[in-house]
């Protein structure tokens, strides 16, 4: 039996090589990090979470509202401990402690994650210490929506 988490990882892998396109969410055509997660969500659940507002490329640089974390909690519930993260979990990244979370990816194995990176498109990256230190929260796709 295939688990929800395995479906999430398999779908994220389908997006590998998709070019980076700000505010887009089309497998093979273009997406940003949020678009990748929305596209995987849509493939798994049948509908993507809404984004009620357009967002600039530097949206998380200014202001104190942590929109990415708020959305993750709205759709996924409370975060799980990094000690218990499993492939298929959402990883939120914060570049600096005083700023909102700015990047999101999907854990694809114990040491790798899939994300849309501005210069490279959708890639699988090693979860090296530099990335691990920037994880601000881990969320699990819900069993039901």
Secondary structure, DSSP 8 states (H G I E B T S, - for coil): ---HHHHHHHHHHHTTT--B-TT-EETTTEE-HHHHHHHHHHHHHSS-----S---TTTTTSSS--HHHHHHHHHH-S-B-GGG--TT-EEEE-SSTTS---EEEEEEETTEEEEEETTTEEEEEE--HHHHTTEEEEE---S--
